[in-house]
Amino acid sequence: MGNEITNTTNTSNPPLVSVIIPVYNVEKYLRECLDSVLAQTYKNIEVILVDDGSTDSSGHICDEYLNVDDRIKVIHQQNAGLSEARNHGYDFATGVFVYFLDSDDWIQEETLSSLTQRIQDTNADIVFFDSKSFEDSEKSYQIPQRYIRKHDYSTDKGLTVFEQVQANKEFHSAVPLLFIRKSFLNKSKIRFYPEILYEDMLFTFEALTKAEKVAQCKEAFYQRRYRNYSITQSKVKEKNYLSASIVYRELVRFSEREGILANRSVQQYIARCAYRFIDIYSQLSNADKENNKHHYQKQIDDVIQHDGFGDKALLQRCKSKFHWALYKSMTKLKVWR
């Protein structure tokens, strides 16, 4: 199936908020997601569904909803991944503000009303908010609520807000926790990096650090579902490593280009992403390690060249197993200064 778009939106009344929903094999959850959007107390919206080559009934459900509400648009495309689905949906968005929603999750009915009010009151480029997590299982599990921030953040320049949330260990890269002014994305030319996992770690960092003004809405509007077979829960594979290493590389390039690489908070975040690709590589099969060993060493050399981004443990880990073991023993004995 090639690219195909069905548009039933009334173009004489451009929607203020564009809700972009990538869809791929989520027939079990899609209706709950869409119903939560159509039930929003804020009505001036368009809903752009991007069926990314689903092989279950998800595409048919998208088409079914065309007859439910005339604010819905449906795009059918060949499978290209989450980033390209989001980018494609964005290209058709006509709203003043955009919101990227994952199709297996849902939002509370006052979400778009509150976020639209907040972004207008503060004249921000981005408003970030919180999420409650729940387990998709008949069994009762206690899910850690990692996406609820304990601190309040003043409306400020994006890099300043990033420094603050990073210092409080409350930076969350999940894109569905961002409400964004479309003119800002157009001007900054920030897009989702195609064909990788962990794309949110790159997109959200770039968006926050480039934004002139970022505001907080201290509400947990987003309901995040934990699934056993979601992308983030899947088995570690070669693509996981390559994706994590691309995120690291692009973070360094972006930070150098924007002149923020010397910023301590930025360095800490890049170091965190370096740890990720190193840890993922260590979990690969021997065959995958062999296939990627030269690429991995090149990335390790880059971390060393940047002096571990100020992280002594990371630097020693990259130098050699001996340096890493020595560092751990010295820090344990509290002799390292």
Long-range contacts (C-beta under 8 A, 24 or more apart in sequence): 1-53, 1-76, 1-77, 1-78, 2-77, 2-78, 3-75, 3-76, 3-77, 3-78, 3-88, 4-75, 4-76, 4-77, 5-73, 5-74, 5-75, 5-76, 5-92, 6-63, 6-66, 6-73, 6-74, 6-75, 7-73, 7-92, 8-66, 8-70, 8-72, 8-73, 9-46, 9-70, 9-71, 9-72, 9-73, 9-94, 10-70, 11-94, 14-94, 14-95, 15-44, 15-45, 15-46, 15-71, 15-94, 15-95, 16-44, 16-45, 16-95, 16-96, 16-97, 16-116, 17-42, 17-44, 17-45, 17-46, 17-95, 17-96, 17-97, 17-98, 17-99, 17-112, 17-116, 18-45, 18-46, 18-48, 18-90, 18-93, 18-94, 18-95, 18-97, 18-98, 18-99, 18-182, 19-45, 19-46, 19-47, 19-48, 19-98, 19-99, 19-101, 19-112, 20-48, 20-50, 20-86, 20-89, 20-90, 20-93, 20-98, 20-99, 20-100, 20-101, 21-47, 21-48, 21-49, 21-50, 21-89, 21-100, 21-101, 21-102, 21-103, 22-50, 22-52, 22-82, 22-85, 22-86, 22-89, 22-100, 22-102, 22-103, 23-49, 23-50, 23-51, 23-52, 23-54, 23-58, 23-59, 23-62, 23-85, 23-103, 24-51, 24-52, 24-53, 24-54, 24-58, 24-79, 24-82, 24-85, 24-103, 25-54, 25-55, 25-56, 25-58, 26-54, 26-56, 26-58, 26-103, 26-104, 27-54, 27-56, 27-57, 27-58, 27-61, 29-103, 29-104, 29-105, 29-136, 29-225, 30-58, 30-61, 30-62, 30-103, 30-104, 31-61, 32-106, 33-101, 33-102, 33-103, 33-104, 33-105, 33-106, 34-61, 34-65, 35-106, 36-106, 36-107, 36-108, 36-109, 36-223, 37-101, 37-107, 38-68, 38-69, 38-71, 39-109, 40-107, 40-109, 40-110, 40-111, 40-112, 40-113, 41-109, 41-110, 41-112, 41-113, 42-112, 42-113, 42-116, 45-71, 45-95, 45-112, 46-71, 46-72, 46-73, 46-93, 46-94, 46-95, 47-71, 47-72, 47-73, 48-73, 48-75, 48-89, 48-92, 48-93, 49-73, 49-74, 49-75, 49-89, 50-75, 50-77, 50-85, 50-86, 50-88, 50-89, 51-75, 51-76, 51-77, 52-77, 52-79, 52-80, 52-81, 52-82, 52-84, 52-85, 53-77, 53-78, 53-79, 53-80, 58-103, 80-194, 80-195, 81-194, 81-195, 81-196, 82-192, 82-199, 82-231, 83-191, 83-192, 83-193, 83-194, 83-195, 83-196, 83-199, 84-192, 84-194, 84-195, 86-175, 86-192, 87-191, 87-192, 87-194, 90-185, 90-191, 93-182, 95-182, 96-181, 96-182, 96-183, 97-179, 97-180, 97-181, 97-182, 98-180, 98-182, 98-185, 99-176, 99-178, 99-179, 99-180, 100-175, 100-176, 100-178, 101-176, 102-176, 104-225, 104-227, 104-230, 105-176, 105-222, 105-223, 105-224, 105-225, 106-223, 107-221, 107-222, 107-223, 108-221, 108-223, 110-221, 111-221, 111-222, 114-217, 114-219, 114-221, 115-179, 115-217, 115-221, 116-179, 118-179, 118-215, 118-217, 119-179, 119-181, 119-215, 122-155, 122-213, 122-215, 123-213, 124-155, 124-181, 124-211, 124-213, 124-214, 124-215, 125-158, 125-180, 125-181, 125-184, 125-211, 125-212, 125-213, 125-214, 126-158, 126-178, 126-179, 126-180, 126-181, 126-184, 126-207, 126-208, 126-211, 126-214, 126-215, 127-178, 127-179, 127-214, 127-215, 127-216, 127-217, 128-177, 128-178, 128-179, 128-208, 128-214, 128-215, 128-216, 128-217, 129-177, 129-179, 129-216, 129-217, 129-218, 129-219, 129-220, 129-221, 129-222, 130-177, 130-218, 130-219, 130-220, 130-221, 130-222, 131-172, 131-174, 131-176, 131-177, 131-220, 131-221, 131-222, 131-223, 131-224, 132-220, 132-222, 132-223, 132-224, 133-224, 133-225, 133-226, 134-223, 134-224, 134-225, 134-226, 135-225, 135-226, 136-225, 136-226, 136-227, 136-228, 137-228, 143-226, 146-172, 147-172, 147-174, 147-177, 147-220, 147-222, 147-224, 148-220, 149-216, 149-218, 152-216, 152-218, 153-216, 155-213, 155-214, 155-215, 155-216, 156-213, 156-214, 157-211, 157-212, 157-213, 157-214, 158-207, 158-208, 158-209, 158-210, 158-211, 158-212, 158-213, 158-214, 159-208, 159-209, 159-260, 159-263, 161-208, 161-214, 161-216, 162-205, 162-208, 162-209, 162-214, 162-265, 162-266, 163-263, 163-264, 163-265, 166-265, 166-268, 166-269, 167-265, 171-269, 172-204, 173-200, 173-201, 173-203, 173-204, 173-205, 174-200, 174-204, 174-224, 175-200, 175-203, 175-204, 176-222, 176-224, 177-222, 178-204, 178-207, 179-217, 180-207, 184-211, 184-212, 193-246, 193-247, 193-250, 196-239, 196-242, 196-243, 196-246, 196-247, 197-231, 197-239, 197-240, 197-243, 197-244, 198-243, 198-244, 198-247, 198-276, 199-243, 199-247, 201-247, 201-251, 201-273, 202-247, 202-250, 202-251, 202-254, 205-251, 205-254, 205-269, 206-254, 209-258, 209-260, 209-266, 210-258, 236-280, 236-283, 236-284, 237-284, 237-288, 238-284, 238-288, 238-291, 238-292, 240-280, 241-277, 241-280, 241-281, 241-284, 241-288, 241-292, 241-296, 242-292, 242-295, 244-273, 244-276, 244-277, 244-280, 245-277, 245-295, 245-296, 245-299, 247-273, 247-276, 247-277, 248-273, 248-274, 248-276, 248-277, 248-299, 249-299, 249-302, 252-302, 252-306, 264-310, 267-309, 267-310, 267-311, 268-309, 268-310, 268-311, 270-306, 270-309, 271-308, 271-309, 271-310, 271-311, 271-314, 274-299, 274-303, 274-308, 274-309, 274-314, 275-314, 278-317, 278-318, 312-336
